[in-house]
């Protein structure tokens, strides 16, 4: 899960804008699950989980704002009467 979090975090950085932040959200979810698995130290991948979380959180916030702006912008355009 830590590797998947890191890979999805990198994909989110490189192409997440095209996919509406889905890789970033998945990177955050898998990163938290991987941190839970690596907490006791018997499994490796703690650093990859942290890196996936950082990449996911850095880009999930702007992606949520961008998606909301696109949604509400199109909604307001459709509702606003034209002269």
RAUR-V666123 format. One record per helix or strand. SS is the DSSP state (a for helix, b for strand). FROM is the first residue (numbers start at 1). TO is the last residue. If there is no record, write none. Layout:
ss/from/to
SS/FROM/TO
SS/FROM/TO
This chain:
ss/from/to
a/2/15
a/22/37
a/46/79
